[in-house]
Amino acid sequence: MEWEFGRGMSYTTFAYTDLTLSTTELHEDGELDVRVTVSNTGAVAANHSVLMFVYDKYRRVTPEYKLLKK
């Protein structure tokens, strides 16, 4: 796809800071806690949805390479 989902849909900008992960490697039955601070850095008030994608580094040729999880 040429553009990521949602690209260009806002009239303001956002900054992601303080990203923390509970682990750097996720197993099939494991859990991952992700925390991030999102700040509106633009001049226009707006809401923003954070999208979390995961991928399996060994399955890069299948249709499910990049999965939207949350």
CHARMM internal coordinates of N, CA and C (Angstrom, degrees):
IC EDIT
DIST 1 N 1 CA 1.4494
DIST 1 CA 1 C 1.5281
ANGL 1 N 1 CA 1 C 108.83
DIST 1 C 2 N 1.2907
ANGL 1 CA 1 C 2 N 116.47
DIHE 1 N 1 CA 1 C 2 N 147.73
DIST 2 N 2 CA 1.4605
ANGL 1 C 2 N 2 CA 121.04
DIHE 1 CA 1 C 2 N 2 CA -175.89
DIST 2 CA 2 C 1.5202
ANGL 2 N 2 CA 2 C 112.94
DIHE 1 C 2 N 2 CA 2 C -77.01
DIST 2 C 3 N 1.3375
ANGL 2 CA 2 C 3 N 117.35
DIHE 2 N 2 CA 2 C 3 N -39.01
DIST 3 N 3 CA 1.4641
ANGL 2 C 3 N 3 CA 121.83
DIHE 2 CA 2 C 3 N 3 CA -177.58
DIST 3 CA 3 C 1.5191
ANGL 3 N 3 CA 3 C 109.74
DIHE 2 C 3 N 3 CA 3 C -124.58
DIST 3 C 4 N 1.3223
ANGL 3 CA 3 C 4 N 117.43
DIHE 3 N 3 CA 3 C 4 N 145.73
DIST 4 N 4 CA 1.4539
ANGL 3 C 4 N 4 CA 121.78
DIHE 3 CA 3 C 4 N 4 CA 174.62
DIST 4 CA 4 C 1.5259
ANGL 4 N 4 CA 4 C 109.10
DIHE 3 C 4 N 4 CA 4 C -69.31
DIST 4 C 5 N 1.3354
ANGL 4 CA 4 C 5 N 116.36
DIHE 4 N 4 CA 4 C 5 N 150.72
DIST 5 N 5 CA 1.4564
ANGL 4 C 5 N 5 CA 120.83
DIHE 4 CA 4 C 5 N 5 CA 179.25
DIST 5 CA 5 C 1.5270
ANGL 5 N 5 CA 5 C 110.41
DIHE 4 C 5 N 5 CA 5 C -56.61
DIST 5 C 6 N 1.3239
ANGL 5 CA 5 C 6 N 116.69
DIHE 5 N 5 CA 5 C 6 N 131.43
DIST 6 N 6 CA 1.4536
ANGL 5 C 6 N 6 CA 121.91
DIHE 5 CA 5 C 6 N 6 CA 177.23
DIST 6 CA 6 C 1.5167
ANGL 6 N 6 CA 6 C 114.71
DIHE 5 C 6 N 6 CA 6 C 86.04
DIST 6 C 7 N 1.3025
ANGL 6 CA 6 C 7 N 118.78
DIHE 6 N 6 CA 6 C 7 N -4.69
DIST 7 N 7 CA 1.4587
ANGL 6 C 7 N 7 CA 122.59
DIHE 6 CA 6 C 7 N 7 CA -177.00
DIST 7 CA 7 C 1.5230
ANGL 7 N 7 CA 7 C 110.19
DIHE 6 C 7 N 7 CA 7 C -60.84
DIST 7 C 8 N 1.3283
ANGL 7 CA 7 C 8 N 117.18
DIHE 7 N 7 CA 7 C 8 N 127.07
DIST 8 N 8 CA 1.4514
ANGL 7 C 8 N 8 CA 121.53
DIHE 7 CA 7 C 8 N 8 CA 175.64
DIST 8 CA 8 C 1.5159
ANGL 8 N 8 CA 8 C 114.99
DIHE 7 C 8 N 8 CA 8 C 81.30
DIST 8 C 9 N 1.3316
ANGL 8 CA 8 C 9 N 118.24
DIHE 8 N 8 CA 8 C 9 N 14.59
DIST 9 N 9 CA 1.4578
ANGL 8 C 9 N 9 CA 120.05
DIHE 8 CA 8 C 9 N 9 CA -175.83
DIST 9 CA 9 C 1.5248
ANGL 9 N 9 CA 9 C 113.74
DIHE 8 C 9 N 9 CA 9 C -94.39
DIST 9 C 10 N 1.3171
ANGL 9 CA 9 C 10 N 118.21
DIHE 9 N 9 CA 9 C 10 N 9.71
DIST 10 N 10 CA 1.4536
ANGL 9 C 10 N 10 CA 120.31
DIHE 9 CA 9 C 10 N 10 CA -177.53
DIST 10 CA 10 C 1.5207
ANGL 10 N 10 CA 10 C 110.14
DIHE 9 C 10 N 10 CA 10 C -128.67
DIST 10 C 11 N 1.3288
ANGL 10 CA 10 C 11 N 115.84
DIHE 10 N 10 CA 10 C 11 N 156.24
DIST 11 N 11 CA 1.4558
ANGL 10 C 11 N 11 CA 121.02
DIHE 10 CA 10 C 11 N 11 CA 177.48
DIST 11 CA 11 C 1.5229
ANGL 11 N 11 CA 11 C 111.25
DIHE 10 C 11 N 11 CA 11 C -102.76
DIST 11 C 12 N 1.2915
ANGL 11 CA 11 C 12 N 116.48
DIHE 11 N 11 CA 11 C 12 N 17.45
DIST 12 N 12 CA 1.4537
ANGL 11 C 12 N 12 CA 121.35
DIHE 11 CA 11 C 12 N 12 CA 179.41
DIST 12 CA 12 C 1.5284
ANGL 12 N 12 CA 12 C 108.88
DIHE 11 C 12 N 12 CA 12 C -141.67
DIST 12 C 13 N 1.3169
ANGL 12 CA 12 C 13 N 117.38
DIHE 12 N 12 CA 12 C 13 N -178.30
DIST 13 N 13 CA 1.4668
ANGL 12 C 13 N 13 CA 121.18
DIHE 12 CA 12 C 13 N 13 CA 179.69
DIST 13 CA 13 C 1.5203
ANGL 13 N 13 CA 13 C 109.60
DIHE 12 C 13 N 13 CA 13 C -124.88
DIST 13 C 14 N 1.3261
ANGL 13 CA 13 C 14 N 115.09
DIHE 13 N 13 CA 13 C 14 N 155.72
DIST 14 N 14 CA 1.4571
ANGL 13 C 14 N 14 CA 121.58
DIHE 13 CA 13 C 14 N 14 CA -179.86
DIST 14 CA 14 C 1.5230
ANGL 14 N 14 CA 14 C 109.65
DIHE 13 C 14 N 14 CA 14 C -129.45
DIST 14 C 15 N 1.3205
ANGL 14 CA 14 C 15 N 116.19
DIHE 14 N 14 CA 14 C 15 N 150.65
DIST 15 N 15 CA 1.4599
ANGL 14 C 15 N 15 CA 122.01
DIHE 14 CA 14 C 15 N 15 CA 176.72
DIST 15 CA 15 C 1.5171
ANGL 15 N 15 CA 15 C 109.05
DIHE 14 C 15 N 15 CA 15 C -119.76
DIST 15 C 16 N 1.3260
ANGL 15 CA 15 C 16 N 116.05
DIHE 15 N 15 CA 15 C 16 N 135.79
DIST 16 N 16 CA 1.4589
ANGL 15 C 16 N 16 CA 122.89
DIHE 15 CA 15 C 16 N 16 CA 175.27
DIST 16 CA 16 C 1.5278
ANGL 16 N 16 CA 16 C 107.70
DIHE 15 C 16 N 16 CA 16 C -101.61
DIST 16 C 17 N 1.3325
ANGL 16 CA 16 C 17 N 117.33
DIHE 16 N 16 CA 16 C 17 N 124.14
DIST 17 N 17 CA 1.4618
ANGL 16 C 17 N 17 CA 121.55
DIHE 16 CA 16 C 17 N 17 CA 177.93
DIST 17 CA 17 C 1.5235
ANGL 17 N 17 CA 17 C 109.62
DIHE 16 C 17 N 17 CA 17 C -136.41
DIST 17 C 18 N 1.3169
ANGL 17 CA 17 C 18 N 115.25
DIHE 17 N 17 CA 17 C 18 N 168.15
DIST 18 N 18 CA 1.4693
ANGL 17 C 18 N 18 CA 122.80
DIHE 17 CA 17 C 18 N 18 CA 175.38
DIST 18 CA 18 C 1.5271
ANGL 18 N 18 CA 18 C 113.16
DIHE 17 C 18 N 18 CA 18 C 55.03
DIST 18 C 19 N 1.3287
ANGL 18 CA 18 C 19 N 116.81
DIHE 18 N 18 CA 18 C 19 N 40.99
DIST 19 N 19 CA 1.4638
ANGL 18 C 19 N 19 CA 120.81
DIHE 18 CA 18 C 19 N 19 CA 178.04
DIST 19 CA 19 C 1.5189
ANGL 19 N 19 CA 19 C 109.63
DIHE 18 C 19 N 19 CA 19 C -72.29
DIST 19 C 20 N 1.3348
ANGL 19 CA 19 C 20 N 116.54
DIHE 19 N 19 CA 19 C 20 N 126.63
DIST 20 N 20 CA 1.4603
ANGL 19 C 20 N 20 CA 121.45
DIHE 19 CA 19 C 20 N 20 CA 176.18
DIST 20 CA 20 C 1.5175
ANGL 20 N 20 CA 20 C 109.19
DIHE 19 C 20 N 20 CA 20 C -132.88
DIST 20 C 21 N 1.3339
ANGL 20 CA 20 C 21 N 115.27
DIHE 20 N 20 CA 20 C 21 N 143.05
DIST 21 N 21 CA 1.4580
ANGL 20 C 21 N 21 CA 123.17
DIHE 20 CA 20 C 21 N 21 CA 177.01
DIST 21 CA 21 C 1.5178
ANGL 21 N 21 CA 21 C 108.30
DIHE 20 C 21 N 21 CA 21 C -120.71
DIST 21 C 22 N 1.3172
ANGL 21 CA 21 C 22 N 117.02
DIHE 21 N 21 CA 21 C 22 N 143.13
DIST 22 N 22 CA 1.4640
ANGL 21 C 22 N 22 CA 120.13
DIHE 21 CA 21 C 22 N 22 CA 178.60
DIST 22 CA 22 C 1.5294
ANGL 22 N 22 CA 22 C 111.44
DIHE 21 C 22 N 22 CA 22 C -74.34
DIST 22 C 23 N 1.3358
ANGL 22 CA 22 C 23 N 117.09
DIHE 22 N 22 CA 22 C 23 N -20.52
DIST 23 N 23 CA 1.4602
ANGL 22 C 23 N 23 CA 122.11
DIHE 22 CA 22 C 23 N 23 CA 177.42
DIST 23 CA 23 C 1.5204
ANGL 23 N 23 CA 23 C 108.41
DIHE 22 C 23 N 23 CA 23 C -155.26
DIST 23 C 24 N 1.3277
ANGL 23 CA 23 C 24 N 117.05
DIHE 23 N 23 CA 23 C 24 N 158.10
DIST 24 N 24 CA 1.4628
ANGL 23 C 24 N 24 CA 120.08
DIHE 23 CA 23 C 24 N 24 CA 178.07
DIST 24 CA 24 C 1.5235
ANGL 24 N 24 CA 24 C 111.89
DIHE 23 C 24 N 24 CA 24 C -101.81
DIST 24 C 25 N 1.3275
ANGL 24 CA 24 C 25 N 117.07
DIHE 24 N 24 CA 24 C 25 N -4.54
DIST 25 N 25 CA 1.4544
ANGL 24 C 25 N 25 CA 121.53
DIHE 24 CA 24 C 25 N 25 CA 178.72
DIST 25 CA 25 C 1.5185
ANGL 25 N 25 CA 25 C 108.93
DIHE 24 C 25 N 25 CA 25 C -136.02
DIST 25 C 26 N 1.3146
ANGL 25 CA 25 C 26 N 116.82
DIHE 25 N 25 CA 25 C 26 N 124.83
DIST 26 N 26 CA 1.4548
ANGL 25 C 26 N 26 CA 121.97
DIHE 25 CA 25 C 26 N 26 CA -175.85
DIST 26 CA 26 C 1.5211
ANGL 26 N 26 CA 26 C 109.77
DIHE 25 C 26 N 26 CA 26 C -110.24
DIST 26 C 27 N 1.3167
ANGL 26 CA 26 C 27 N 116.50
DIHE 26 N 26 CA 26 C 27 N 126.57
DIST 27 N 27 CA 1.4577
ANGL 26 C 27 N 27 CA 122.17
DIHE 26 CA 26 C 27 N 27 CA 177.79
DIST 27 CA 27 C 1.5223
ANGL 27 N 27 CA 27 C 109.95
DIHE 26 C 27 N 27 CA 27 C -95.72
DIST 27 C 28 N 1.3116
ANGL 27 CA 27 C 28 N 116.71
DIHE 27 N 27 CA 27 C 28 N 166.20
DIST 28 N 28 CA 1.4657
ANGL 27 C 28 N 28 CA 122.47
DIHE 27 CA 27 C 28 N 28 CA -173.92
DIST 28 CA 28 C 1.5281
ANGL 28 N 28 CA 28 C 113.18
DIHE 27 C 28 N 28 CA 28 C -53.01
DIST 28 C 29 N 1.3229
ANGL 28 CA 28 C 29 N 118.74
DIHE 28 N 28 CA 28 C 29 N -40.71
DIST 29 N 29 CA 1.4600
ANGL 28 C 29 N 29 CA 121.46
DIHE 28 CA 28 C 29 N 29 CA -178.37
DIST 29 CA 29 C 1.5327
ANGL 29 N 29 CA 29 C 112.51
DIHE 28 C 29 N 29 CA 29 C -103.49
DIST 29 C 30 N 1.3139
ANGL 29 CA 29 C 30 N 117.05
DIHE 29 N 29 CA 29 C 30 N 12.75
DIST 30 N 30 CA 1.4563
ANGL 29 C 30 N 30 CA 121.05
DIHE 29 CA 29 C 30 N 30 CA -176.88
DIST 30 CA 30 C 1.5159
ANGL 30 N 30 CA 30 C 113.31
DIHE 29 C 30 N 30 CA 30 C -87.01
DIST 30 C 31 N 1.3205
ANGL 30 CA 30 C 31 N 114.61
DIHE 30 N 30 CA 30 C 31 N 172.58
DIST 31 N 31 CA 1.4621
ANGL 30 C 31 N 31 CA 121.71
DIHE 30 CA 30 C 31 N 31 CA 177.44
DIST 31 CA 31 C 1.5208
ANGL 31 N 31 CA 31 C 108.78
DIHE 30 C 31 N 31 CA 31 C -124.14
DIST 31 C 32 N 1.3136
ANGL 31 CA 31 C 32 N 115.23
DIHE 31 N 31 CA 31 C 32 N 152.51
DIST 32 N 32 CA 1.4557
ANGL 31 C 32 N 32 CA 121.60
DIHE 31 CA 31 C 32 N 32 CA -179.60
DIST 32 CA 32 C 1.5177
ANGL 32 N 32 CA 32 C 108.84
DIHE 31 C 32 N 32 CA 32 C -132.42
DIST 32 C 33 N 1.3193
ANGL 32 CA 32 C 33 N 116.61
DIHE 32 N 32 CA 32 C 33 N 127.92
DIST 33 N 33 CA 1.4609
ANGL 32 C 33 N 33 CA 121.97
DIHE 32 CA 32 C 33 N 33 CA 175.48
DIST 33 CA 33 C 1.5246
ANGL 33 N 33 CA 33 C 106.93
DIHE 32 C 33 N 33 CA 33 C -104.32
DIST 33 C 34 N 1.3333
ANGL 33 CA 33 C 34 N 116.53
DIHE 33 N 33 CA 33 C 34 N 121.81
DIST 34 N 34 CA 1.4665
ANGL 33 C 34 N 34 CA 122.66
DIHE 33 CA 33 C 34 N 34 CA -179.08
DIST 34 CA 34 C 1.5162
ANGL 34 N 34 CA 34 C 108.14
DIHE 33 C 34 N 34 CA 34 C -118.15
DIST 34 C 35 N 1.3244
ANGL 34 CA 34 C 35 N 115.26
DIHE 34 N 34 CA 34 C 35 N 131.64
DIST 35 N 35 CA 1.4682
ANGL 34 C 35 N 35 CA 120.29
DIHE 34 CA 34 C 35 N 35 CA 176.77
DIST 35 CA 35 C 1.5225
ANGL 35 N 35 CA 35 C 108.91
DIHE 34 C 35 N 35 CA 35 C -130.55
DIST 35 C 36 N 1.3242
ANGL 35 CA 35 C 36 N 115.60
DIHE 35 N 35 CA 35 C 36 N 138.90
DIST 36 N 36 CA 1.4591
ANGL 35 C 36 N 36 CA 120.64
DIHE 35 CA 35 C 36 N 36 CA 179.97
DIST 36 CA 36 C 1.5260
ANGL 36 N 36 CA 36 C 108.42
DIHE 35 C 36 N 36 CA 36 C -152.04
DIST 36 C 37 N 1.3100
ANGL 36 CA 36 C 37 N 115.86
DIHE 36 N 36 CA 36 C 37 N 146.16
DIST 37 N 37 CA 1.4589
ANGL 36 C 37 N 37 CA 121.92
DIHE 36 CA 36 C 37 N 37 CA 174.10
DIST 37 CA 37 C 1.5223
ANGL 37 N 37 CA 37 C 107.75
DIHE 36 C 37 N 37 CA 37 C -100.94
DIST 37 C 38 N 1.3254
ANGL 37 CA 37 C 38 N 116.57
DIHE 37 N 37 CA 37 C 38 N 127.57
DIST 38 N 38 CA 1.4605
ANGL 37 C 38 N 38 CA 121.89
DIHE 37 CA 37 C 38 N 38 CA 178.74
DIST 38 CA 38 C 1.5184
ANGL 38 N 38 CA 38 C 108.24
DIHE 37 C 38 N 38 CA 38 C -114.19
DIST 38 C 39 N 1.3312
ANGL 38 CA 38 C 39 N 116.42
DIHE 38 N 38 CA 38 C 39 N 126.03
DIST 39 N 39 CA 1.4657
ANGL 38 C 39 N 39 CA 121.66
DIHE 38 CA 38 C 39 N 39 CA -179.21
DIST 39 CA 39 C 1.5190
ANGL 39 N 39 CA 39 C 110.20
DIHE 38 C 39 N 39 CA 39 C -121.63
DIST 39 C 40 N 1.3185
ANGL 39 CA 39 C 40 N 115.48
DIHE 39 N 39 CA 39 C 40 N 138.91
DIST 40 N 40 CA 1.4536
ANGL 39 C 40 N 40 CA 120.77
DIHE 39 CA 39 C 40 N 40 CA 174.00
DIST 40 CA 40 C 1.5238
ANGL 40 N 40 CA 40 C 107.24
DIHE 39 C 40 N 40 CA 40 C -79.44
DIST 40 C 41 N 1.3280
ANGL 40 CA 40 C 41 N 117.18
DIHE 40 N 40 CA 40 C 41 N 113.01
DIST 41 N 41 CA 1.4657
ANGL 40 C 41 N 41 CA 121.45
DIHE 40 CA 40 C 41 N 41 CA -178.18
DIST 41 CA 41 C 1.5206
ANGL 41 N 41 CA 41 C 112.42
DIHE 40 C 41 N 41 CA 41 C -102.14
DIST 41 C 42 N 1.3119
ANGL 41 CA 41 C 42 N 116.81
DIHE 41 N 41 CA 41 C 42 N 3.94
DIST 42 N 42 CA 1.4632
ANGL 41 C 42 N 42 CA 120.77
DIHE 41 CA 41 C 42 N 42 CA -179.06
DIST 42 CA 42 C 1.5134
ANGL 42 N 42 CA 42 C 112.08
DIHE 41 C 42 N 42 CA 42 C -98.14
DIST 42 C 43 N 1.3144
ANGL 42 CA 42 C 43 N 115.31
DIHE 42 N 42 CA 42 C 43 N -175.23
DIST 43 N 43 CA 1.4609
ANGL 42 C 43 N 43 CA 122.15
DIHE 42 CA 42 C 43 N 43 CA -176.57
DIST 43 CA 43 C 1.5221
ANGL 43 N 43 CA 43 C 113.05
DIHE 42 C 43 N 43 CA 43 C -92.20
DIST 43 C 44 N 1.3135
ANGL 43 CA 43 C 44 N 117.97
DIHE 43 N 43 CA 43 C 44 N -8.61
DIST 44 N 44 CA 1.4661
ANGL 43 C 44 N 44 CA 121.90
DIHE 43 CA 43 C 44 N 44 CA -175.62
DIST 44 CA 44 C 1.5299
ANGL 44 N 44 CA 44 C 109.59
DIHE 43 C 44 N 44 CA 44 C -111.96
DIST 44 C 45 N 1.3287
ANGL 44 CA 44 C 45 N 116.86
DIHE 44 N 44 CA 44 C 45 N 132.93
DIST 45 N 45 CA 1.4639
ANGL 44 C 45 N 45 CA 120.64
DIHE 44 CA 44 C 45 N 45 CA 176.73
DIST 45 CA 45 C 1.5274
ANGL 45 N 45 CA 45 C 109.40
DIHE 44 C 45 N 45 CA 45 C -67.59
DIST 45 C 46 N 1.3351
ANGL 45 CA 45 C 46 N 116.04
DIHE 45 N 45 CA 45 C 46 N 138.05
DIST 46 N 46 CA 1.4581
ANGL 45 C 46 N 46 CA 119.66
DIHE 45 CA 45 C 46 N 46 CA -178.69
DIST 46 CA 46 C 1.5208
ANGL 46 N 46 CA 46 C 110.38
DIHE 45 C 46 N 46 CA 46 C -161.85
DIST 46 C 47 N 1.3155
ANGL 46 CA 46 C 47 N 116.00
DIHE 46 N 46 CA 46 C 47 N 162.38
DIST 47 N 47 CA 1.4596
ANGL 46 C 47 N 47 CA 123.03
DIHE 46 CA 46 C 47 N 47 CA 172.78
DIST 47 CA 47 C 1.5205
ANGL 47 N 47 CA 47 C 108.37
DIHE 46 C 47 N 47 CA 47 C -102.16
DIST 47 C 48 N 1.3245
ANGL 47 CA 47 C 48 N 116.16
DIHE 47 N 47 CA 47 C 48 N 155.07
DIST 48 N 48 CA 1.4582
ANGL 47 C 48 N 48 CA 120.26
DIHE 47 CA 47 C 48 N 48 CA -178.01
DIST 48 CA 48 C 1.5240
ANGL 48 N 48 CA 48 C 109.64
DIHE 47 C 48 N 48 CA 48 C -141.80
DIST 48 C 49 N 1.3096
ANGL 48 CA 48 C 49 N 117.04
DIHE 48 N 48 CA 48 C 49 N 134.79
DIST 49 N 49 CA 1.4608
ANGL 48 C 49 N 49 CA 122.46
DIHE 48 CA 48 C 49 N 49 CA 176.07
DIST 49 CA 49 C 1.5193
ANGL 49 N 49 CA 49 C 109.06
DIHE 48 C 49 N 49 CA 49 C -101.94
DIST 49 C 50 N 1.3095
ANGL 49 CA 49 C 50 N 115.99
DIHE 49 N 49 CA 49 C 50 N 130.99
DIST 50 N 50 CA 1.4580
ANGL 49 C 50 N 50 CA 121.01
DIHE 49 CA 49 C 50 N 50 CA 177.16
DIST 50 CA 50 C 1.5211
ANGL 50 N 50 CA 50 C 107.85
DIHE 49 C 50 N 50 CA 50 C -91.74
DIST 50 C 51 N 1.3188
ANGL 50 CA 50 C 51 N 116.80
DIHE 50 N 50 CA 50 C 51 N 127.74
DIST 51 N 51 CA 1.4581
ANGL 50 C 51 N 51 CA 122.23
DIHE 50 CA 50 C 51 N 51 CA 179.72
DIST 51 CA 51 C 1.5187
ANGL 51 N 51 CA 51 C 109.07
DIHE 50 C 51 N 51 CA 51 C -107.41
DIST 51 C 52 N 1.3291
ANGL 51 CA 51 C 52 N 116.43
DIHE 51 N 51 CA 51 C 52 N 134.67
DIST 52 N 52 CA 1.4540
ANGL 51 C 52 N 52 CA 120.32
DIHE 51 CA 51 C 52 N 52 CA 179.09
DIST 52 CA 52 C 1.5267
ANGL 52 N 52 CA 52 C 109.27
DIHE 51 C 52 N 52 CA 52 C -115.00
DIST 52 C 53 N 1.3291
ANGL 52 CA 52 C 53 N 115.47
DIHE 52 N 52 CA 52 C 53 N 120.80
DIST 53 N 53 CA 1.4615
ANGL 52 C 53 N 53 CA 122.13
DIHE 52 CA 52 C 53 N 53 CA 177.47
DIST 53 CA 53 C 1.5161
ANGL 53 N 53 CA 53 C 109.05
DIHE 52 C 53 N 53 CA 53 C -109.89
DIST 53 C 54 N 1.3100
ANGL 53 CA 53 C 54 N 116.87
DIHE 53 N 53 CA 53 C 54 N 144.89
DIST 54 N 54 CA 1.4639
ANGL 53 C 54 N 54 CA 122.33
DIHE 53 CA 53 C 54 N 54 CA 173.29
DIST 54 CA 54 C 1.5190
ANGL 54 N 54 CA 54 C 107.99
DIHE 53 C 54 N 54 CA 54 C -125.88
DIST 54 C 55 N 1.3262
ANGL 54 CA 54 C 55 N 115.54
DIHE 54 N 54 CA 54 C 55 N 157.32
DIST 55 N 55 CA 1.4565
ANGL 54 C 55 N 55 CA 119.33
DIHE 54 CA 54 C 55 N 55 CA 175.45
DIST 55 CA 55 C 1.5155
ANGL 55 N 55 CA 55 C 109.77
DIHE 54 C 55 N 55 CA 55 C -147.35
DIST 55 C 56 N 1.3070
ANGL 55 CA 55 C 56 N 114.58
DIHE 55 N 55 CA 55 C 56 N 156.54
DIST 56 N 56 CA 1.4542
ANGL 55 C 56 N 56 CA 122.24
DIHE 55 CA 55 C 56 N 56 CA 176.96
DIST 56 CA 56 C 1.5183
ANGL 56 N 56 CA 56 C 106.78
DIHE 55 C 56 N 56 CA 56 C -99.61
DIST 56 C 57 N 1.3066
ANGL 56 CA 56 C 57 N 117.65
DIHE 56 N 56 CA 56 C 57 N 116.00
DIST 57 N 57 CA 1.4615
ANGL 56 C 57 N 57 CA 120.62
DIHE 56 CA 56 C 57 N 57 CA -174.07
DIST 57 CA 57 C 1.5284
ANGL 57 N 57 CA 57 C 112.98
DIHE 56 C 57 N 57 CA 57 C -65.91
DIST 57 C 58 N 1.3289
ANGL 57 CA 57 C 58 N 118.18
DIHE 57 N 57 CA 57 C 58 N -11.20
DIST 58 N 58 CA 1.4578
ANGL 57 C 58 N 58 CA 121.09
DIHE 57 CA 57 C 58 N 58 CA 179.53
DIST 58 CA 58 C 1.5283
ANGL 58 N 58 CA 58 C 113.30
DIHE 57 C 58 N 58 CA 58 C -100.55
DIST 58 C 59 N 1.3288
ANGL 58 CA 58 C 59 N 118.18
DIHE 58 N 58 CA 58 C 59 N -4.62
DIST 59 N 59 CA 1.4663
ANGL 58 C 59 N 59 CA 121.36
DIHE 58 CA 58 C 59 N 59 CA -177.77
DIST 59 CA 59 C 1.5184
ANGL 59 N 59 CA 59 C 110.53
DIHE 58 C 59 N 59 CA 59 C -119.93
DIST 59 C 60 N 1.2775
ANGL 59 CA 59 C 60 N 119.11
DIHE 59 N 59 CA 59 C 60 N 54.52
DIST 60 N 60 CA 1.4610
ANGL 59 C 60 N 60 CA 122.31
DIHE 59 CA 59 C 60 N 60 CA -175.72
DIST 60 CA 60 C 1.5277
ANGL 60 N 60 CA 60 C 114.35
DIHE 59 C 60 N 60 CA 60 C -79.42
DIST 60 C 61 N 1.3003
ANGL 60 CA 60 C 61 N 119.35
DIHE 60 N 60 CA 60 C 61 N -7.35
DIST 61 N 61 CA 1.4623
ANGL 60 C 61 N 61 CA 120.30
DIHE 60 CA 60 C 61 N 61 CA -177.51
DIST 61 CA 61 C 1.5213
ANGL 61 N 61 CA 61 C 112.64
DIHE 60 C 61 N 61 CA 61 C -105.41
DIST 61 C 62 N 1.3103
ANGL 61 CA 61 C 62 N 118.88
DIHE 61 N 61 CA 61 C 62 N -2.34
DIST 62 N 62 CA 1.4588
ANGL 61 C 62 N 62 CA 121.12
DIHE 61 CA 61 C 62 N 62 CA -179.93
DIST 62 CA 62 C 1.5214
ANGL 62 N 62 CA 62 C 110.40
DIHE 61 C 62 N 62 CA 62 C -91.01
DIST 62 C 63 N 1.3367
ANGL 62 CA 62 C 63 N 117.95
DIHE 62 N 62 CA 62 C 63 N 158.83
DIST 63 N 63 CA 1.4679
ANGL 62 C 63 N 63 CA 120.76
DIHE 62 CA 62 C 63 N 63 CA 178.49
DIST 63 CA 63 C 1.5262
ANGL 63 N 63 CA 63 C 113.24
DIHE 62 C 63 N 63 CA 63 C -59.75
DIST 63 C 64 N 1.3305
ANGL 63 CA 63 C 64 N 118.08
DIHE 63 N 63 CA 63 C 64 N -24.85
DIST 64 N 64 CA 1.4633
ANGL 63 C 64 N 64 CA 121.39
DIHE 63 CA 63 C 64 N 64 CA -177.08
DIST 64 CA 64 C 1.5224
ANGL 64 N 64 CA 64 C 111.90
DIHE 63 C 64 N 64 CA 64 C -91.19
DIST 64 C 65 N 1.3130
ANGL 64 CA 64 C 65 N 118.90
DIHE 64 N 64 CA 64 C 65 N 30.88
DIST 65 N 65 CA 1.4575
ANGL 64 C 65 N 65 CA 121.54
DIHE 64 CA 64 C 65 N 65 CA -177.03
DIST 65 CA 65 C 1.5283
ANGL 65 N 65 CA 65 C 112.30
DIHE 64 C 65 N 65 CA 65 C -58.25
DIST 65 C 66 N 1.3135
ANGL 65 CA 65 C 66 N 117.86
DIHE 65 N 65 CA 65 C 66 N -46.36
DIST 66 N 66 CA 1.4624
ANGL 65 C 66 N 66 CA 122.15
DIHE 65 CA 65 C 66 N 66 CA -176.13
DIST 66 CA 66 C 1.5272
ANGL 66 N 66 CA 66 C 107.68
DIHE 65 C 66 N 66 CA 66 C -123.13
DIST 66 C 67 N 1.3358
ANGL 66 CA 66 C 67 N 117.31
DIHE 66 N 66 CA 66 C 67 N 112.56
DIST 67 N 67 CA 1.4632
ANGL 66 C 67 N 67 CA 121.25
DIHE 66 CA 66 C 67 N 67 CA -174.82
DIST 67 CA 67 C 1.5211
ANGL 67 N 67 CA 67 C 111.67
DIHE 66 C 67 N 67 CA 67 C -110.48
DIST 67 C 68 N 1.3290
ANGL 67 CA 67 C 68 N 116.29
DIHE 67 N 67 CA 67 C 68 N 131.66
DIST 68 N 68 CA 1.4570
ANGL 67 C 68 N 68 CA 121.83
DIHE 67 CA 67 C 68 N 68 CA 173.38
DIST 68 CA 68 C 1.5198
ANGL 68 N 68 CA 68 C 107.40
DIHE 67 C 68 N 68 CA 68 C -77.97
DIST 68 C 69 N 1.3343
ANGL 68 CA 68 C 69 N 117.70
DIHE 68 N 68 CA 68 C 69 N 119.92
DIST 69 N 69 CA 1.4610
ANGL 68 C 69 N 69 CA 121.80
DIHE 68 CA 68 C 69 N 69 CA -176.16
DIST 69 CA 69 C 1.5228
ANGL 69 N 69 CA 69 C 113.38
DIHE 68 C 69 N 69 CA 69 C -106.60
DIST 69 C 70 N 1.2724
ANGL 69 CA 69 C 70 N 119.42
DIHE 69 N 69 CA 69 C 70 N -38.14
DIST 70 N 70 CA 1.4787
ANGL 69 C 70 N 70 CA 121.71
DIHE 69 CA 69 C 70 N 70 CA -177.87
DIST 70 CA 70 C 1.5148
ANGL 70 N 70 CA 70 C 110.01
DIHE 69 C 70 N 70 CA 70 C -143.61
END
COOR INIT
IC SEED 1 N 1 CA 1 C
IC BUILD
